[in-house]
């Protein structure tokens, strides 16, 4: 059933393009069937129409495949250009911002070292406080709790 509808859509599409109606072929077939004197002429016209129709369909498919190939080539070229553009933008961003990022990373490392130093100092003070030798006195321990 699907093949019939697919074929009918193709016939309808080509008839829209060429202006050739299936009704013309049906009329010629009826003419050939009912009027014996016009049979030869109707058959010749039908053969010419079918040949034109088949050549039109083959030309249409050939042109369509050429168009699809050109679109695929254009898409590939656009993808290549886009990837080169993206790479250039990435390089420009890296050149512009990497020194700033490196500077901020260096600053973050310094801050991390300061934090580690503060933690060592606090741990040292806690151990001193635990032993009862707090530098700030007993009041600092009272405020902490």
Order of alpha helices (4+ residues) and beta strands (2+ residues): alpha-alpha-alpha-alpha
